[in-house]
Every structure is written in structure tokens, then in C-alpha cells.
Amino acid sequence: MRYFIEFSYHGKNYFGYQIQPNEISVQEELEKALSTILRREIKTTGAGRTDTGVHAKKMFAHFDTEQILDKNLVHKLNSFLPPDISVKRIFKVKDDFHARFDATFRTYEYYISLDKNPFTQDTSWQIWKRNLEIDKMNEACKILFDFEDFTSFAKLHTDNKTNNCKIYKAFWEQNGTELKFTISADRFLRNMVRAIVGTMVEIGSGKIMPEGLRTIIESKNRNSAGTSAPAQGLFLVEVGYEF
């Protein structure tokens, strides 16, 4: 039987979601807890992989087992898992339903603090030495919808079969001294959101004109775009499925 598990995590202490040799990962902690409680080796498949230091408010993975699961499994898992990983629910799905390939969209949020805030050092990019014009950044967001090939924001030397993504929404909001960027698409390339945010910050600070984003995307050259934003401001907040 196949089960989906919904969980969240603070990424500061992890080298991303996916298991890596000689590094601690969220997937490793999750599988270790499941295997301990169910008393057999459990392997999970995640909805995607987040980079080192990136957080997830809502993440999914699936795993297979022949066991009938204890109704208290969520509580038991949370007792085994470290404080920075939390399981929300576990539910049965069709045997061929896939956490990664059956996802219809993913949504990320990126946070910027416009003042030096000691309480958000691990969850936002602290930009307090320069001004950002959110109107220019939102003007640039509209240009994203005109394209599907985002090679200019893709991590170099990956094994992607295509760099095409369909963006459904992208916008900036300001609440006091906090800026939040929301972006949703059918899929994302590695490092794509952080590369877009880094470029948007250059637009907001006046180094690049909003229309310059069009030239950057058309170049299909990662070197044309801005430096990637720091990982700690990025959150995976939604993965869509048609259950």
C-alpha cells in the first residue's frame, strides 16, 4: 500500500531534503524515524528536493508498506523526529500515485527583511543597507509570464531534459519592513527561485531596469542574471495534487 506523508521543516541544520553521502538531510531523518517505528526499512520519495538551508512549510513524500498503519503514527513520528521537522498527516493513496511526478504545481515564498532583525536571521535575507522599490520588482514580475524557457535562472551543469517551466503567479508584497515574493509554477529548475529573487533585488535597487529582465531571460545565459539570493529566505509552501 502507498501512503503520502505531509510534513514541514526548518532547513537551517540540513543539507537539503534529499539524502546525500556524509551529510545530514531531512529525508534521512524522516526515513530513520519511519524505519524505527515500523521495524523495517522504509524508503521515501519526495515531491522534490530543496537546497541546503531552504525551508518547507508544506512538503510531501510517499512510501510503500504492507503494514496497516497505527492511527497514532503521526504522534509517534513527531516524538522520534528532531524539533525542526514536523509531520502533519499520513494518508493512503492509490498504489501508483507519485509524490513527485503527480504534482501539478509548486509554490514558493521568499522573505526579505528591510531592517536588521535578529529574530529573522535564519528565515530571511537581511537587506537593510539599501532601498528596494517594490513597484519596479512587481513590474518585472509581469515579464516572467511571457516566457517558458528559464535557462538564465537554471543551475549550471545539471541533467535537466528541459528548462521550460510554466509560471502561474509571481508577485511581491510588503508588510512593514518585510518583503514577501510568491511564485508558483508547474515545475522549477534547481536554484531558479533564488536566481530570480537575486535578479529582482538588482531591479529593485536600480542596477537593472525592469525591462532588462526580458533581455536576461532571452539570453538563456545564467551569467546574465543576478547572484542567487541566500537560501535561508526561501520556503516551499504548497505542492498541488489532484487526489
Steps between C-alpha positions, in 0.01 A plus 500: 500500500617852427477781750557874472659688785461877542769673705690824553854586602740780585793450264781669691658178628462294182680462170166510321216250491657223293736240648867576433811301595668621820253786550188529714173535307130523578428182301753306707340611827151420371594153376690421818195584713259305277728197487545500878128516575389254228795269571598458139690709248283775353604704196322821408461695175462873545301751298832662411827599655579819684853637519715534810340740748165528319183448706164334429166597652327224304688208346383155390661161452367152438605161631381141457427245769291186545424594858175649625615824654432589862259792535753656738785484248514879452538552874766230525696643206501847653635349821791342308576788264718799596320824595559659158299234310125460554263244347148633439311199364534162329236369261453216253506566123476288187792260459633684193457855631839674503610783729725655237353418160134551591555847645315759288665811643740622767496832680793671670527809717814705549540744791713812519541708816553871436642556846763322706282252683675254735188283515480427125868443421428133421180558303558806280755691296598805702522798263512813713785696341322584175153595384284271288217629279230234515305657212792441263533143624130434437530659156775250422285211628255553215778423250542149644161399358621566144755215514530127562874443449679609817851383421632836624390404852603134492789353694781420256600145404183319608336208320171678424326370188335840462527842662138585418267594785149646499471776760148548640559790738784725611471813713655696788317624811620729777391483862686757704869421467438155351490424127350172381536358149249233397555289190312196374572279198448150367867427571817681603863463398770459763586838650239670279305688766811627677647614166179686415492666843864606473426658163184666632701660781734653244192637322358634824827669589526665157792304358278347231190652342185285520497450122856373529357176637370422153851525354639281778245224437543518121878459537457149648826565685525457879782756511259769376279470808566619853671312782283243674323619813604332828329169577359589842228729360341230282200289600312230309141575604274290278505195274183442298343163425177367359434231759 
